[in-house]
């Protein structure tokens, strides 16, 4: 059996919902796409997240694969995921800049008590210590005041996953604030 015949068999199995076939695809492509994401981001954690998201998208979209170069099709999905990551990163940066300007404005106007201002500053510093995913979730939920359902839809993930990740982020932020 040739490599392309084997790949076609695996893809057919994936379209049929075979977990074993999906596992075989992961084995075939994991290192290649991890390397792709790592070269783009330079960050192991982000690369792992993007790779995980690629496999989630693969499960969701495998039925839309109609033939042709499977690798090209998969790289297109990976590239879209990376672009989504960049847009999210830019949104987070803008949110942080807005928050920073708000803090600076409050300090200048002295509308906030000194202790509140110190807490806000500490919060900003501790937020920057969270990993990008946790920081994004906290910012979207509490600063942008988006609903969990909206965040889950935006991130194309189940609401339970979003809730769980947000909970871990808030818990970690509390730990950092108590130090």
C-alpha positions in Angstrom: 0.0 0.0 0.0 1.4 3.4 -1.0 1.7 6.4 1.2 -1.2 8.2 -0.6 -3.4 5.0 -0.5 -2.7 4.8 3.3 -3.5 8.5 3.8 -6.7 8.1 1.7 -7.7 5.1 3.9 -7.0 7.1 7.1 -9.1 10.1 5.8 -12.0 7.8 4.9 -11.8 6.4 8.4 -11.8 10.0 9.9 -14.9 10.9 7.8 -16.6 7.8 9.2 -15.7 9.0 12.7 -13.0 6.5 13.6 -11.0 7.6 16.6 -8.2 5.3 15.5 -8.0 7.0 12.1 -7.9 10.4 13.8 -5.1 9.1 16.1 -3.2 8.0 13.0 -3.5 11.5 11.5 -2.2 13.0 14.7 0.8 10.6 14.6 1.4 11.5 10.9 1.1 15.3 11.2 1.7 16.3 14.9 5.5 17.1 14.7 5.2 18.8 11.3 2.4 21.2 12.4 3.9 21.7 15.8 7.1 22.8 14.1 5.1 25.1 11.8 3.3 26.8 14.7 6.5 27.0 16.8 8.4 28.7 13.9 5.6 31.2 13.6 5.1 31.9 17.3 8.4 31.0 19.0 6.4 29.8 22.0 6.0 26.2 23.0 2.8 26.7 25.0 1.1 28.7 22.2 2.3 26.1 19.6 0.7 23.3 21.7 -2.6 25.3 22.0 -2.6 26.0 18.2 -1.9 22.3 17.5 -4.7 21.3 19.7 -7.0 23.7 18.0 -5.9 22.4 14.6 -7.0 18.9 15.6 -10.3 20.1 16.9 -10.9 21.9 13.6 -9.8 18.8 11.8 -12.5 16.8 13.5 -15.1 19.5 12.8 -14.2 20.0 9.2 -13.0 16.6 7.9 -16.3 16.1 6.1 -15.7 19.2 4.0 -12.5 17.8 2.6 -13.4 16.9 -1.0 -10.0 15.6 -2.4 -6.9 17.2 -3.7 -3.8 17.7 -1.5 -4.8 16.9 2.0 -1.7 18.6 3.4 -2.5 21.9 1.5 -6.1 21.7 2.9 -4.7 21.1 6.4 -2.1 23.9 6.1 -4.9 26.3 5.1 -6.8 25.4 8.3 -3.5 25.8 10.3 -2.8 29.2 8.7 -6.3 30.4 9.5 -5.9 29.3 13.1 -2.6 31.2 13.3 -4.2 34.3 11.9 -7.0 34.0 14.4 -4.4 33.8 17.1 -2.7 36.9 15.8 -6.0 38.8 15.8 -6.7 37.6 19.3 -3.2 38.7 20.4 -3.8 42.1 18.9 -7.2 42.4 20.6 -5.6 41.5 24.0 -2.9 44.1 23.4 -5.5 46.7 22.7 -7.5 45.8 25.8 -4.4 46.0 27.9 -3.5 49.4 26.4 -7.0 50.7 27.1 -6.8 49.5 30.7 -3.3 51.0 31.1 -4.6 54.4 29.8 -7.6 54.1 32.2 -5.2 53.5 35.1 -3.0 56.4 34.1 -6.0 58.7 33.7 -7.3 57.8 37.1 -4.0 58.5 38.7 -3.8 61.9 37.1 -7.3 62.8 38.1 -6.8 61.4 41.6 -10.4 60.2 41.5 -9.4 56.9 43.0 -8.1 56.4 46.5 -4.4 55.5 46.7 -5.1 52.0 47.9 -7.5 51.3 45.1 -5.0 52.6 42.6 -2.3 50.3 44.0 -4.6 47.3 43.8 -5.4 48.2 40.2 -1.7 48.5 39.3 -0.9 45.2 41.0 -3.8 43.6 39.1 -2.4 44.9 35.8 1.1 43.5 36.7 -0.3 40.2 37.7 -2.5 39.9 34.6 0.6 40.2 32.5 2.0 37.1 34.4 -0.9 34.9 33.2 -0.4 32.9 30.1 -2.0 34.5 27.0 -5.0 32.2 26.9 -5.9 32.8 30.6 -5.3 36.5 30.2 -7.5 36.7 27.1 -10.3 34.9 28.9 -10.2 37.1 32.0 -10.0 40.3 29.8 -12.9 39.2 27.6 -15.1 38.2 30.5 -14.4 40.9 33.1 -13.1 43.9 31.2 -15.0 43.5 27.9 -18.0 42.1 29.9 -18.7 39.4 27.3 -21.0 36.5 28.3 -19.5 33.1 28.5 -21.6 31.9 25.6 -20.2 34.7 23.4 -16.7 33.9 24.4 -17.1 30.2 23.7 -18.6 30.9 20.3 -15.8 33.4 19.5 -13.2 30.8 20.4 -15.1 28.0 18.7 -15.1 25.8 21.8 -17.7 24.3 24.1 -18.9 26.6 26.8 -17.7 24.1 29.5 -14.2 24.4 28.1 -14.4 28.1 28.2 -15.8 28.1 31.8 -13.1 25.7 33.0 -10.3 27.7 31.4 -11.7 31.0 32.8 -12.0 29.4 36.3 -8.3 28.3 36.2 -7.3 31.8 35.0 -9.2 33.6 37.8 -7.9 31.1 40.4 -4.3 31.7 39.2 -4.9 35.5 39.2 -6.1 35.3 42.8 -3.0 33.3 43.8 -0.8 36.0 42.2 -2.7 38.8 43.9 -2.3 37.3 47.3 1.4 37.2 47.1 
